[in-house]
Amino acid sequence: MPHRITLIPGDGIGPELAEATTRVLDATGIAFEWEVQEAGEATIAKEGTPLPDRVLESIRRNKIALKGPITTPVGSGFRSVNVALRQALKLYANLRPARSMVGVQSRYEDVDLVIVRENTEDLYAGIEHMVGPDAAESIKIITRAASERIARFAFEYAVANGRRKVTAVHKANIMKLSDGLFLESCRTVAAGYEGRIEFEDRIVDNMCMQLVQKPDLYDVLVLPNLYGDIVSDLCAGLVGGLGVAPGANIGEDGAVFEPVHGSAPKYAGLNKANPTALILSGALMLRHMGFVEAGERVEGAVRAVVAEGRRTTYDLGGDAGTSQFADAVIEALGSAAPASARA
């Protein structure tokens, strides 16, 4: 039986990236059935919401979704579909690998980081209100249960993927109760992995400086929601930007795999956008499903095409279109060596 996956093409360049990615994943030889569910700006006029219930029902039924970028208005309009998905489906762990790629211009050559971000609480949960006409208040909530859960996810990921160290990132020197509880929870979980995985902690501002100066000292980072959002983009910048940064949102009963870049509506329909981030998100999806070798082959094929540099998109210095890049990756699938997560 084919594996049924909810496919959310997204806005702007999303549908083109989704088409390229599903072709690559189909070329692995694994049988997929793509259950297409529209969400985002296009559904507002027809259904009155950017996230119809049918989308959530599809993901709950299939357990796995592949999602293109969806526009989030700044300062007004509907709230983030991404945040709503995470909260509705209890996708508590955000996973963001950041690994250097030959052929992608960057200041560094050997970055290999994994950012694990708590996804359900903290300031980023968006619990806020106006306090009179001229002031607004946001509430930061940190719980022991969610903090220990994300710490355990980070350590289990480290064990399963041969990583050596987990670093908890916080601001407990100032926010002694909320970030203090996060740090305490991480230390509690770390004690159960002593002798297997090294543990340390860093204050978030110092962490940002050290990542820019010496990223090779770090491995798996675990962070509360807001810091995780910021630091994961910083780490993407270390390896070439959001265009090559895959992402996953994982819970007990489902997972959504997606790139973290925007929907770039001005490039929609032009066959110019780089599908690397969504294809690599698809590789994460394959690993999550247990198809580890296929996920390695997909990542290896992407890396081979980018390193060769002949059929890359404009942002990578080439002149290939979205579909032509996907064609090159499909061709490379047959000969590319698997991309070991620790190569």
C-alpha positions in Angstrom: 0.0 0.0 0.0 1.3 3.5 -0.8 2.1 5.8 2.1 -0.5 8.5 2.3 0.9 11.9 3.0 -0.9 15.2 3.5 0.5 17.7 1.0 0.0 21.4 1.7 1.4 23.2 -1.4 1.3 26.7 0.3 1.3 30.2 -1.1 3.4 32.0 -3.7 6.3 29.7 -4.8 5.0 26.9 -2.6 3.1 24.9 -5.3 6.2 24.9 -7.6 8.4 23.7 -4.8 5.9 21.1 -3.7 5.7 19.7 -7.3 9.5 19.5 -7.5 9.8 17.8 -4.1 7.1 15.2 -4.6 8.7 14.2 -8.0 12.1 13.7 -6.2 10.5 11.7 -3.4 8.5 9.6 -5.8 11.8 8.9 -7.6 13.1 7.1 -4.5 10.9 4.2 -5.4 8.8 4.5 -2.3 5.1 4.5 -3.1 3.4 7.7 -1.9 -0.2 8.9 -2.2 -0.3 12.7 -1.9 -3.5 14.0 -0.3 -3.5 17.6 -1.4 -4.9 20.1 1.1 -5.0 23.8 0.2 -4.3 26.3 3.0 -3.1 29.9 3.3 -4.2 33.1 1.6 -6.0 31.4 -1.2 -8.5 29.6 1.1 -9.6 32.8 3.0 -12.0 34.0 0.2 -13.5 30.6 -0.3 -13.6 29.2 3.3 -13.1 32.2 5.5 -9.9 30.9 7.1 -6.3 30.2 6.1 -6.4 26.9 8.0 -9.6 25.0 7.4 -10.5 22.1 9.7 -10.2 19.7 6.8 -6.4 20.3 6.7 -6.1 19.4 10.4 -8.3 16.4 10.0 -6.2 15.2 7.1 -2.9 15.5 9.1 -4.5 13.7 12.1 -5.6 10.9 9.8 -2.4 10.5 7.8 0.0 11.4 10.7 2.5 13.1 8.3 2.4 16.2 6.2 4.7 17.9 3.8 4.1 21.6 3.6 5.2 24.5 1.4 5.7 28.1 2.6 2.6 30.0 3.7 2.4 33.8 4.0 2.1 35.3 7.5 1.0 39.0 7.4 3.1 41.3 9.6 1.3 43.4 12.2 -2.2 42.6 11.1 -4.3 40.0 9.4 -4.6 36.3 10.3 -2.2 34.7 12.8 0.5 32.4 11.6 -0.8 29.2 10.1 2.5 27.6 11.1 1.9 28.4 14.8 -1.7 27.3 14.6 -0.7 24.0 13.1 1.8 23.3 15.8 -0.6 24.2 18.6 -3.6 22.4 17.2 -1.6 19.2 16.5 0.6 19.4 19.6 3.8 19.4 17.5 6.0 20.2 20.4 9.4 19.7 18.8 10.8 21.9 16.0 13.9 20.3 14.4 16.2 22.4 12.3 19.5 20.9 11.1 22.1 23.4 9.8 24.9 21.7 7.9 27.4 23.3 5.5 27.0 22.3 1.8 29.7 22.4 -0.8 28.7 24.9 -3.5 26.7 27.1 -1.2 28.6 30.3 -0.4 29.2 30.8 3.3 31.8 32.1 5.7 32.2 28.6 7.2 32.9 25.2 5.7 32.3 22.7 8.5 29.1 23.7 10.4 27.1 20.7 11.6 24.4 21.8 14.1 21.0 20.6 15.1 18.6 23.1 16.7 15.8 21.6 18.8 13.2 24.2 19.7 10.2 23.9 22.1 7.2 24.6 20.0 4.1 25.1 22.2 4.7 27.8 24.9 6.9 30.7 25.8 6.4 34.2 24.4 6.1 32.8 20.9 2.8 31.1 21.8 1.2 34.6 21.2 -0.7 34.9 24.4 -1.1 38.7 24.4 -3.6 41.5 24.9 -3.9 45.3 25.0 -3.5 47.0 28.4 -5.5 50.1 27.6 -5.2 51.9 24.3 -1.4 52.5 24.4 0.2 49.4 25.8 0.3 45.7 25.0 1.3 42.8 27.2 2.6 39.3 26.1 2.7 36.5 28.6 5.7 34.1 28.8 4.8 30.7 30.0 7.4 28.0 30.7 6.3 24.6 32.2 8.3 21.8 33.6 6.4 19.2 31.6 7.1 20.9 28.2 10.7 21.8 29.1 11.5 18.2 30.2 9.7 16.8 27.1 11.8 18.9 24.6 15.0 18.2 26.5 14.3 14.5 26.3 13.6 14.8 22.6 17.0 16.6 22.1 18.9 13.9 24.0 17.1 11.0 22.3 17.8 12.6 19.0 21.5 12.9 20.0 21.6 9.2 20.9 19.8 8.0 17.8 22.0 10.1 15.4 25.4 9.7 17.0 25.7 13.2 18.2 28.1 14.0 21.1 26.7 17.0 23.1 23.5 18.9 23.9 23.6 22.5 24.9 20.7 24.1 26.7 20.2 27.8 25.7 18.4 30.2 28.1 18.4 33.6 29.8 18.1 32.3 33.4 20.5 34.9 34.7 17.7 37.5 34.3 14.5 35.5 34.0 15.3 33.3 37.0 11.8 31.7 37.3 10.8 31.0 33.7 14.1 30.4 32.0 15.4 29.1 35.3 12.7 26.4 35.2 13.7 25.5 31.6 17.3 25.2 32.6 16.5 23.1 35.7 14.3 20.8 33.6 17.1 20.3 31.0 19.6 19.5 33.8 17.2 17.0 35.3 16.8 15.2 31.9 20.6 15.4 31.2 21.3 13.4 34.4 19.7 10.4 32.8 22.2 10.5 29.9 25.4 11.1 31.8 28.3 9.2 30.3 26.5 8.9 26.9 25.8 12.5 25.9 27.8 15.6 27.2 25.6 18.4 28.5 26.3 22.1 29.0 24.3 25.4 29.0 24.8 28.8 27.5 23.1 32.2 28.0 21.3 33.1 24.7 23.2 36.3 23.9 26.6 34.6 24.6 25.4 31.7 22.5 24.7 33.9 19.5 28.2 35.4 19.7 29.9 32.0 20.1 27.9 30.5 17.2 29.3 33.3 14.9 32.8 32.9 16.2 33.2 29.2 16.7 30.2 27.1 15.6 32.4 24.0 15.5 32.2 23.8 19.3 28.5 23.0 19.3 26.4 20.1 18.2 22.7 19.8 19.4 21.1 23.0 20.8 17.9 22.9 22.8 16.0 26.1 23.4 12.6 27.6 24.4 10.3 28.7 21.7 11.3 32.3 21.0 15.1 31.9 21.4 14.8 28.8 19.2 13.1 30.7 16.4 15.8 33.3 16.4 18.9 31.1 16.9 17.7 28.6 14.2 17.7 31.3 11.6 21.1 32.5 12.8 22.4 28.9 12.3 20.8 28.8 8.8 22.7 32.0 8.0 26.0 30.1 8.9 25.4 27.6 6.2 24.0 29.8 3.4 20.6 31.0 4.4 17.0 29.8 4.6 16.9 28.6 1.1 18.9 25.5 2.1 17.4 25.1 5.6 15.0 22.1 6.2 12.6 21.9 9.1 10.3 19.5 10.9 7.6 19.9 13.5 7.1 16.7 15.4 4.6 15.5 18.0 3.5 12.3 19.6 0.8 11.7 17.0 2.0 13.5 13.9 4.7 15.5 12.1 4.8 18.3 9.6 7.9 18.8 7.4 8.5 22.2 5.8 11.1 24.8 4.8 11.3 27.9 6.9 11.7 30.5 4.2 8.9 32.7 2.9 6.4 32.3 0.1 8.1 34.9 -2.2 5.0 35.8 -4.1 6.8 37.9 -6.7 8.5 34.8 -8.0 5.3 32.7 -8.1 4.9 30.8 -11.4 8.3 31.9 -12.8 10.0 28.5 -12.3 12.9 30.3 -10.6 12.6 29.4 -6.9 15.1 27.1 -5.2 13.4 23.9 -3.9 16.4 22.7 -1.9 14.9 23.5 1.6 11.7 21.6 0.8 13.5 18.7 -0.8 15.8 18.4 2.3 12.6 18.6 4.5 11.4 15.7 2.5 14.6 13.8 3.3 13.9 14.5 7.0 10.4 13.1 6.5 11.8 9.9 5.0 14.1 9.4 7.9 11.2 10.0 10.3 9.2 7.4 8.5 12.0 4.9 8.9 13.3 5.1 5.3 16.7 6.2 6.6 18.7 5.0 3.5 16.3 6.8 1.1 16.5 10.0 3.1 20.3 9.8 3.0 20.2 9.2 -0.8 17.9 12.3 -1.3 20.2 14.5 0.7 23.3 13.1 -1.0 21.7 13.8 -4.4 20.9 17.4 -3.5 24.5 17.9 -2.2 25.9 16.4 -5.4 23.9 18.7 -7.7 24.7 21.8 -5.7 28.4 20.9 -5.4 28.6 20.3 -9.2 27.0 23.7 -9.8 25.8 23.1 -13.4 22.1 22.9 -12.8 21.4 25.1 -9.8 18.9 27.9 -9.4 19.8 31.6 -9.7 20.4 32.1 -6.0 23.0 29.3 -6.0 24.8 30.9 -9.0 23.1 28.8 -11.8 20.5 29.4 -14.4 18.3 26.3 -13.9 14.7 26.6 -13.1 12.9 24.9 -10.2 11.8 21.9 -12.3 15.2 21.5 -13.9 16.9 21.5 -10.5 14.5 18.7 -9.5 15.3 16.8 -12.7 19.0 17.0 -11.8 18.4 15.7 -8.3 16.3 12.8 -9.7 19.2 11.9 -12.1 21.7 12.1 -9.2 19.6 9.8 -7.0 20.8 6.8 -8.9 24.5 7.5 -8.3 24.9 9.8 -5.3 26.5 8.4 -2.2 24.3 8.7 0.9 24.8 11.9 2.9 25.8 10.6 6.3 24.5 13.0 9.0 28.0 13.0 10.5 30.1 13.0 7.3 
